[in-house]
Amino acid sequence: MSSLQAFIRSLPKAELHLHIEGTLEPRLLMKLAAKHGVALPYEDEAAVHAAYNFDNLQCFLDLYYMGAGVLIDENDFFELMWAYLSRCRDENIVHTEMMFDPQTHTDRGVGFDVFMPGFARAMQKAEAEWGQSSALIMCFLRHLDEDSALATLEAAKPYRDMIQSVGLDSSEVGHPPEKFTRAYAEAKQQGYELVAHAGEEGPPAYIYGALDVLGVSRIDHGVRCVDDESLVQRLIDEQIPLTVCPLSNVRLCVYEHMRDHNILSLLDKGVLATVNSDDPPYFGGYLMDNFAALEDHLGMTREQAVQLVRNSFIGSFLANEDKQRYLSAVDELA
């Protein structure tokens, strides 16, 4: 570990773009498959690791949804969440806003009454044991229709106080944000914070749609904004956070190599960019691994690292007093 990476690890950090189902490590996948008698096309953990060597978003999603099939009872969801929150403790991620995909579970007969208590139990335990701050973002699967999203929003009502935000994920191309206009209007009416994946594989028009039609206040990914200079300027002027996932972008061939990534150039222009891990086991690393990649391949400086960490709190949905408390802690160490 370099001295810069040791310094970043010492800083309190927030992570704003993390899919909890996408944190399923091969060991837990095999354990739960054996527990429930779920047949998988893998002989052992090594075979699972090999399967994670995909080269596009759809291949990843096929694997992701298959893996989620081993999550069946409440304790499975507790174990999944607990493993990630424990990683947060190890990497000094003091606040995390995690995405989850209800339709991935409800479509196979696993309801909110199963996964929500499992998530909640782990989140409450982590908060009690080491003060972990965490929140949930309920994502709609954009390859499904809007009626399914609206039904998910209705099913979530008994758990409204456990869910901070609504998001949009899954296959981007061919599924523009406008497809979910009614669902987002209803989510806004119910008081949710609004985010959406846009501008990962999709064009800048999808970022505009997420901002202007869905009314989101934060863009997940957003790296394709550079294809439209006026959009980049708008992101700077309005300080709209981008939750960028560098290792994920390279693994999914948004960029051929990390040295081609635009996160630091966006940061230097004044975009409120943040670093996140997306689906860590699938994409080659957790938050600190992403920071390490930025140093190793893009020559990230200490000043850039500090700004990225500060942005993680600025771009969060924390209360202002909590943001200031964490920012002050960062500034004291910086």
C-alpha positions in Angstrom: 0.0 0.0 0.0 1.4 3.4 -1.0 1.6 6.3 1.4 -1.2 8.0 -0.4 -3.5 5.0 -0.2 -2.7 4.7 3.6 -3.7 8.3 3.9 -6.9 7.8 2.0 -7.8 4.8 4.1 -7.3 6.9 7.3 -9.9 9.5 6.1 -13.6 9.1 6.9 -15.3 8.4 3.6 -18.8 7.9 2.1 -19.8 5.5 -0.6 -22.9 6.5 -2.7 -23.0 4.0 -5.5 -23.0 0.4 -4.3 -25.5 -2.4 -5.2 -25.9 -4.6 -2.2 -26.8 -7.6 -4.3 -23.6 -6.9 -6.2 -21.5 -7.4 -3.1 -22.2 -11.2 -3.2 -18.7 -12.8 -2.8 -18.1 -16.2 -4.4 -17.7 -17.8 -1.0 -21.1 -16.6 0.2 -22.7 -17.5 -3.1 -21.5 -21.1 -2.8 -22.5 -21.3 0.8 -26.0 -20.1 0.3 -26.4 -22.2 -2.8 -25.5 -25.3 -0.7 -27.8 -24.2 2.1 -30.8 -23.9 -0.2 -30.0 -26.7 -2.7 -29.7 -24.2 -5.6 -27.9 -25.7 -8.6 -25.2 -23.4 -10.0 -23.0 -24.0 -13.1 -19.9 -23.8 -10.9 -17.9 -26.5 -9.1 -16.2 -24.2 -6.6 -15.2 -20.7 -5.7 -12.5 -20.6 -8.3 -15.0 -21.3 -11.0 -17.2 -18.5 -9.8 -14.2 -16.1 -9.9 -13.5 -17.2 -13.5 -17.1 -16.5 -14.4 -16.7 -12.9 -13.2 -14.4 -12.3 -16.2 -17.1 -10.9 -18.4 -16.8 -8.0 -20.9 -20.1 -6.2 -21.2 -23.0 -5.0 -19.1 -25.5 -7.6 -20.2 -23.1 -10.5 -19.4 -22.6 -9.0 -16.0 -26.3 -8.6 -15.4 -27.1 -12.2 -16.4 -24.5 -13.4 -13.8 -25.8 -10.9 -11.3 -29.4 -12.0 -11.5 -28.4 -15.7 -11.4 -26.3 -15.0 -8.2 -29.2 -13.3 -6.6 -31.2 -16.5 -6.8 -29.4 -17.9 -3.8 -30.8 -15.1 -1.6 -33.9 -16.7 -0.2 -34.5 -16.2 3.5 -34.1 -13.2 5.8 -30.8 -14.4 7.2 -29.3 -14.6 3.7 -30.0 -10.8 3.3 -28.6 -10.2 6.7 -25.4 -12.0 5.9 -25.1 -10.2 2.6 -25.5 -6.8 4.2 -23.4 -7.6 7.2 -20.5 -8.6 5.0 -20.5 -5.3 3.1 -21.0 -3.1 6.2 -18.1 -5.0 7.9 -16.0 -4.0 4.8 -17.1 -0.4 5.4 -15.6 -0.6 8.9 -12.4 -2.0 7.5 -12.0 0.8 4.9 -13.3 3.6 7.1 -16.4 4.2 5.0 -18.4 5.9 7.8 -21.5 6.5 5.6 -23.0 4.5 2.8 -26.0 4.9 0.6 -26.7 1.4 -0.8 -28.9 0.4 -3.8 -31.1 -2.7 -3.7 -33.3 -4.2 -6.4 -36.7 -5.4 -5.0 -37.9 -6.7 -8.4 -35.0 -9.1 -8.6 -36.4 -10.8 -5.5 -40.2 -10.2 -5.7 -40.3 -11.6 -9.3 -39.1 -14.9 -7.8 -41.4 -14.9 -4.9 -39.2 -13.4 -2.2 -41.0 -10.4 -0.7 -40.3 -7.2 1.1 -41.2 -9.0 4.3 -38.1 -11.2 3.8 -35.3 -8.9 2.5 -36.2 -5.7 4.4 -35.9 -7.2 7.9 -32.7 -8.9 6.9 -31.2 -5.6 5.7 -32.5 -3.7 8.7 -31.1 -6.1 11.2 -27.6 -5.8 9.8 -27.7 -2.0 9.4 -28.9 -1.6 13.0 -26.3 -4.0 14.3 -23.5 -2.1 12.5 -24.8 1.2 13.8 -24.9 -0.2 17.4 -21.5 -1.8 17.2 -19.3 0.9 15.6 -21.6 3.8 14.7 -22.0 2.9 11.0 -24.2 5.3 9.1 -26.2 3.8 6.2 -29.2 4.3 4.0 -31.1 2.4 1.3 -31.8 3.4 -2.3 -34.6 1.3 -3.8 -33.9 0.9 -7.6 -36.3 0.1 -10.4 -35.1 -2.3 -13.0 -35.2 -0.3 -16.2 -35.5 -3.3 -18.5 -38.9 -4.0 -16.9 -42.0 -1.8 -17.6 -43.1 1.2 -15.6 -46.1 -0.6 -14.2 -43.8 -3.0 -12.5 -41.9 0.0 -11.0 -45.2 1.5 -9.8 -46.2 -1.8 -8.2 -42.8 -1.9 -6.4 -43.3 1.6 -5.1 -46.7 0.5 -3.7 -45.3 -2.7 -2.2 -42.6 -0.6 -0.4 -45.1 1.6 1.4 -45.0 -0.4 4.7 -41.2 0.0 4.7 -41.1 3.7 3.7 -39.2 4.8 6.8 -36.4 2.4 6.0 -35.8 3.6 2.4 -34.2 7.0 1.7 -34.2 7.2 -2.0 -35.4 5.8 -5.3 -33.1 4.9 -8.2 -33.0 3.4 -11.6 -30.5 0.7 -12.7 -30.1 -2.4 -15.0 -29.7 -2.3 -18.8 -29.4 1.4 -19.8 -29.4 1.5 -23.6 -32.8 1.3 -25.1 -34.5 2.3 -21.8 -34.4 6.1 -21.5 -35.3 7.8 -18.2 -38.5 9.1 -19.7 -39.9 5.5 -19.5 -40.3 6.0 -15.8 -41.8 9.5 -15.6 -44.9 8.4 -13.7 -43.0 6.3 -11.2 -40.6 9.1 -10.4 -43.4 11.6 -10.0 -45.1 9.3 -7.6 -41.8 8.7 -5.7 -41.3 12.4 -5.4 -44.8 12.8 -4.1 -44.0 10.2 -1.4 -41.0 12.2 -0.3 -38.1 10.1 -1.6 -34.8 11.5 -2.7 -34.3 10.8 -6.4 -31.3 9.4 -8.3 -30.8 7.5 -11.5 -28.1 5.6 -13.5 -27.5 7.7 -16.7 -24.6 8.2 -19.0 -22.7 5.0 -18.4 -23.4 3.3 -21.7 -26.2 5.6 -22.6 -25.8 9.1 -24.3 -25.8 12.5 -22.7 -29.5 12.7 -23.6 -30.2 10.2 -20.8 -28.5 12.4 -18.3 -30.7 15.3 -19.4 -33.7 13.1 -19.2 -32.9 12.0 -15.7 -32.4 15.6 -14.6 -35.2 17.4 -16.4 -37.9 14.7 -16.7 -37.3 12.5 -13.6 -36.1 15.4 -11.5 -33.1 13.6 -9.9 -30.6 15.5 -7.8 -27.8 13.0 -8.3 -26.5 11.1 -11.4 -25.1 7.6 -11.0 -22.2 7.1 -13.4 -22.6 10.1 -15.7 -19.2 9.8 -17.4 -20.7 10.2 -20.9 -21.4 13.8 -20.0 -18.1 14.7 -21.7 -19.8 14.1 -25.1 -21.8 17.4 -24.5 -19.8 20.4 -23.3 -22.9 22.3 -22.2 -23.9 19.4 -20.1 -20.6 19.3 -18.3 -20.9 23.1 -17.6 -24.4 22.5 -16.2 -23.1 19.8 -13.9 -20.4 22.2 -12.7 -22.8 25.2 -12.4 -25.5 23.3 -10.5 -23.0 21.1 -8.6 -24.9 17.9 -9.4 -23.0 15.0 -8.0 -21.8 12.2 -10.2 -21.3 8.8 -8.5 -18.5 7.5 -10.7 -17.3 3.8 -10.5 -13.9 3.6 -12.2 -13.1 -0.1 -12.0 -16.6 -0.9 -13.1 -16.3 1.4 -16.1 -13.1 -0.4 -17.2 -14.5 -3.9 -16.6 -17.6 -3.1 -18.6 -15.5 -1.6 -21.4 -16.8 2.0 -21.1 -13.1 2.7 -21.1 -10.5 0.3 -22.5 -8.0 1.1 -19.8 -8.0 3.0 -16.5 -5.5 5.5 -17.9 -8.3 6.6 -20.3 -10.8 7.3 -17.5 -12.1 10.9 -17.2 -12.9 11.1 -13.5 -9.9 13.3 -12.6 -10.3 15.6 -15.5 -13.9 16.1 -14.6 -12.9 16.7 -11.0 -10.3 19.3 -12.1 -12.9 21.1 -14.1 -15.1 21.5 -11.1 -17.6 18.6 -11.5 -18.7 17.2 -8.1 -17.4 13.7 -8.9 -17.2 10.9 -6.3 -15.5 7.5 -6.3 -17.5 4.3 -5.7 -17.3 0.6 -6.2 -20.6 -0.3 -7.8 -20.5 -4.2 -7.6 -17.1 -4.9 -6.0 -16.5 -8.7 -6.4 -17.7 -8.5 -10.0 -15.7 -5.5 -11.0 -12.3 -6.1 -9.3 -12.4 -4.2 -6.0 -14.0 -2.2 -3.2 -13.7 1.5 -2.6 -10.0 1.5 -1.6 -9.2 -0.6 -4.7 -10.8 2.1 -6.9 -8.7 4.8 -5.2 -5.6 2.7 -5.7 -6.4 2.4 -9.4 -6.7 6.1 -9.7 -3.3 6.6 -8.2 -1.6 3.8 -10.1 -3.0 4.6 -13.6 -4.0 8.3 -13.5 -1.4 9.7 -11.1 -4.1 11.0 -8.6 -2.6 13.5 -6.2 -3.2 14.0 -2.5 -5.2 17.1 -3.3 -7.4 15.3 -5.8 -8.0 12.4 -3.3 -9.0 14.8 -0.6 -11.5 16.6 -2.9 -13.0 13.2 -4.0 -13.4 12.2 -0.4 -15.0 15.6 0.5 -17.3 15.3 -2.5 -18.5 11.9 -1.2 -20.1 13.7 1.8 -21.2 16.8 -0.1 -23.0 14.6 -2.6 -24.7 12.5 0.0 -28.2 12.8 1.4 -26.9 13.3 4.9 -28.3 16.2 7.0 -26.3 19.3 6.6 -25.0 19.1 10.2 -23.8 15.6 9.6 -22.1 16.6 6.4 -20.3 19.4 8.1 -19.2 17.1 10.9 -17.6 14.6 8.5 -16.1 17.3 6.3 -14.5 18.9 9.3 -13.0 15.5 10.2 -11.6 15.1 6.7 -10.1 18.6 6.8 -8.5 18.0 10.1 -6.7 15.0 8.8 -5.9 16.5 5.4 
